[in-house]
Amino acid sequence: MSTLSAINPDSVLVLGATGKTGRRVTALLGPAARPASRSASTKFDWSDQDTWEPAVAGTTAVYVVPPENPLLLPDFVSIAVKSGVTRLVLLSMRGAPDDDPFEAAVKDSGAEWTILRPTWFMQNFDEDIFAPSIEHGELAVPAGQGVHPFIDAVDIAEVAVAALTRSGHHGQTYDLSGGEALSFPDVLARISAVTGKPVRYVDLPEAEFTPVLREHGYSDEIAELITMLIVLIREGKEAHIADGVRRVLGREPRTFADYLGSSKFA
């Protein structure tokens, strides 16, 4: 009997189930998943605490995609544990400090916990923040020629499912990255080779990038965080390759070519 077939149906609550990792975690879990979001059949809204307890009732594990406000997570975790949840897997971010409030809420929960700290997703280029610019043929970010080991969201989802459904991951923090560090010009060249459409790279000054994000609806806090993270790439602080995918899954991470072959660019 496989691990997943032994899990009760509807027993793993997947927050952010319509997002890049959440929908992939949901697909991998199959009947064991209870996908939750503002638009899912299981309603979950970080801004409406009345949705929390019904969403978590009867589940034993939660894939946690955290809210923007770290003050909300401890209350949710408390409700989840009181409802019978015994395992939490948190989607964090590369470089999160050990006293990160999101991570602390999970570590202090009393449940088994696993922290995932991935790099930038490859899917940001065709599903999210960079996609509109690429569609218009020009991407302007303050990354210079810095390189970064972008990760396929499928790898993150597979690691998450392993932590949600198998033993041996309690108390672990997994740094997750792809296996090759690429610059933004490298990435755009590879995308252009697949699509046949050139995409120009512009090394935009940091001071000009944050206002652009605000204009596109990002909050001040998130716009400043995104800018900071991209500037770290420019400064060469994000080039290191992590071994988390190999440690958990026993294989190398998917390559950028693998991603392109299954992306919207294909």
C-alpha positions in Angstrom: 0.0 0.0 0.0 1.4 3.4 -1.0 1.8 6.2 1.6 -0.9 8.3 -0.1 -3.4 5.5 -0.4 -3.1 5.0 3.4 -4.2 8.6 4.1 -7.8 9.3 4.9 -9.6 11.3 2.2 -9.9 15.0 2.8 -7.5 14.9 5.7 -4.8 17.3 4.5 -5.9 21.0 4.4 -4.1 22.8 1.6 -4.1 26.6 2.1 -3.5 28.8 -1.0 -4.9 25.9 -3.0 -5.2 28.0 -6.2 -1.6 29.2 -6.0 1.5 28.0 -7.7 2.5 25.5 -5.0 -0.9 24.9 -3.5 -2.6 23.6 -6.6 0.3 21.3 -7.2 0.3 20.0 -3.7 -3.5 19.4 -4.1 -3.0 17.5 -7.3 -0.3 15.2 -5.8 -2.3 14.5 -2.7 -5.4 13.5 -4.7 -8.4 12.5 -2.5 -6.3 13.2 0.6 -6.3 16.9 -0.1 -8.9 19.4 1.2 -8.1 22.4 -1.0 -9.0 25.7 0.6 -9.0 29.3 -0.6 -11.4 32.2 -1.0 -12.7 30.7 -4.2 -12.6 26.9 -3.3 -15.5 24.8 -2.1 -13.7 24.9 1.3 -13.7 28.6 2.0 -10.6 30.0 3.7 -9.8 33.7 4.0 -7.0 35.0 6.3 -9.1 38.2 6.8 -12.2 36.2 7.9 -11.5 34.2 11.0 -14.9 32.6 10.8 -13.6 30.5 7.9 -10.7 29.1 9.8 -12.3 26.5 12.1 -14.7 25.0 9.5 -11.8 24.7 7.0 -9.5 22.8 9.4 -12.2 20.6 11.1 -11.4 16.9 10.7 -8.0 17.4 9.1 -4.8 16.0 10.5 -2.2 18.0 8.5 -2.0 21.4 7.0 0.1 22.9 4.1 0.5 26.4 5.3 1.0 29.3 2.8 1.2 32.2 5.2 -0.6 35.5 5.2 1.1 38.8 4.7 0.3 39.6 8.3 2.4 37.4 10.6 0.1 38.3 13.6 -2.6 36.1 12.1 -0.7 32.8 11.9 -0.4 32.0 15.6 -4.1 32.2 16.1 -4.8 30.0 13.1 -2.2 27.4 14.3 -3.8 27.4 17.7 -7.2 26.7 16.2 -5.7 24.0 13.9 -4.0 22.1 16.7 -7.0 22.3 19.0 -9.0 20.8 16.1 -6.7 17.8 15.9 -4.0 18.8 13.4 -0.8 17.0 14.3 1.5 18.1 11.4 2.2 21.5 9.8 4.3 22.1 6.7 5.1 25.8 6.2 6.1 27.5 2.9 8.7 30.0 4.0 11.3 31.7 1.9 15.1 31.5 1.3 17.0 33.5 3.8 14.3 33.7 6.5 15.9 34.4 9.9 15.7 31.7 12.5 13.4 34.0 14.5 11.0 34.6 11.6 7.5 35.1 13.1 5.8 32.8 10.6 8.3 30.0 11.3 8.1 30.6 15.0 4.3 30.2 15.0 4.7 26.7 13.4 7.7 25.6 15.5 5.9 26.6 18.8 2.6 24.9 17.9 3.2 21.6 19.6 2.5 19.8 16.4 5.1 18.1 14.1 6.5 20.8 11.8 8.6 21.1 8.7 9.8 24.4 7.2 10.4 24.8 3.4 12.7 27.7 2.3 12.6 27.8 -1.5 14.3 30.2 -3.9 12.4 32.2 -6.5 10.0 30.0 -8.5 10.6 29.3 -12.2 6.9 29.7 -12.6 7.2 33.4 -11.8 8.2 33.8 -15.4 5.0 32.4 -16.9 2.4 32.5 -14.1 3.1 35.4 -11.9 5.1 38.6 -11.3 7.3 38.5 -14.4 4.8 37.0 -16.9 3.1 40.3 -18.1 6.5 41.9 -18.8 7.8 38.9 -20.7 4.6 38.8 -22.7 5.3 42.4 -23.7 8.9 41.7 -24.7 10.8 43.5 -22.0 11.6 42.6 -18.3 13.0 45.4 -16.1 14.3 44.4 -12.7 17.3 45.5 -10.5 19.2 42.2 -10.7 22.2 43.2 -12.8 24.1 40.1 -14.0 23.6 38.3 -10.7 22.6 34.6 -10.8 20.0 32.6 -8.9 19.1 28.9 -8.7 15.4 29.2 -9.6 13.3 26.2 -8.5 10.4 24.5 -10.2 7.3 24.7 -8.1 6.7 21.0 -8.8 9.8 20.2 -6.7 8.5 22.3 -3.9 5.1 20.5 -4.0 6.7 17.1 -4.0 8.8 18.0 -1.0 5.8 19.4 0.7 3.8 16.2 0.1 6.6 14.1 1.4 6.7 16.1 4.6 2.9 16.0 4.9 2.5 12.3 4.5 5.7 10.5 5.5 7.7 10.3 8.8 11.1 11.6 9.4 10.6 15.3 8.5 9.6 16.7 11.9 11.8 19.5 13.0 13.5 19.8 9.6 14.1 23.1 7.7 14.8 22.4 4.1 16.5 24.9 1.9 15.2 24.2 -1.6 16.7 25.4 -4.9 17.2 24.4 -8.5 20.5 22.8 -9.5 21.8 25.7 -11.8 22.3 29.4 -11.0 21.1 31.6 -13.9 21.0 35.3 -14.5 17.9 37.1 -15.7 19.5 37.5 -19.2 20.2 33.8 -19.3 16.6 33.0 -18.4 15.1 35.4 -21.0 17.4 34.0 -23.7 16.2 30.4 -22.9 12.6 31.5 -22.9 13.1 33.3 -26.2 14.7 30.2 -27.7 11.5 28.3 -26.9 9.0 30.9 -27.9 10.8 32.4 -30.8 9.9 35.9 -29.4 12.8 38.0 -28.1 12.5 39.5 -24.6 14.7 42.4 -23.8 16.3 42.6 -20.3 16.6 46.0 -18.6 18.7 46.4 -15.5 16.3 48.9 -13.7 17.6 51.0 -10.8 16.4 49.8 -7.5 14.8 53.2 -6.7 12.6 52.9 -9.8 11.5 49.3 -9.4 9.7 49.6 -6.1 7.3 52.3 -7.3 6.5 50.2 -10.3 5.4 47.3 -8.1 3.2 49.7 -6.1 1.6 50.8 -9.3 0.8 47.2 -10.0 -1.1 46.8 -6.7 1.6 45.4 -4.4 1.5 46.8 -0.9 4.4 48.9 0.3 5.7 46.1 2.5 5.6 43.5 -0.2 7.0 45.8 -2.9 10.0 46.6 -0.7 10.5 43.0 0.1 10.5 41.9 -3.5 12.9 44.7 -4.4 15.3 43.7 -1.6 15.2 40.1 -2.7 16.1 40.9 -6.3 18.9 43.3 -5.2 20.4 40.4 -3.2 20.6 38.6 -6.6 22.4 41.6 -8.0 24.9 41.6 -5.1 25.8 37.9 -5.7 24.3 36.7 -2.4 21.7 34.4 -3.9 23.9 32.2 -6.1 24.4 29.2 -3.8 22.7 25.9 -4.6 20.9 24.1 -1.8 20.6 20.3 -1.4 17.0 20.1 0.1 15.4 18.5 -3.0 18.0 15.8 -3.1 17.8 15.2 0.6 14.0 14.7 0.6 13.3 13.2 -2.8 16.6 11.4 -3.5 17.0 13.0 -6.9 18.3 16.2 -8.5 16.0 19.2 -8.9 14.2 19.7 -12.2 16.2 21.8 -14.6 15.1 25.1 -16.3 14.7 23.1 -19.5 12.3 20.7 -17.7 10.3 23.7 -16.5 10.2 25.2 -20.0 8.9 22.0 -21.4 5.8 22.0 -19.2 5.3 25.8 -19.0 3.0 28.1 -20.8 5.9 28.9 -23.1 6.0 25.4 -24.6 
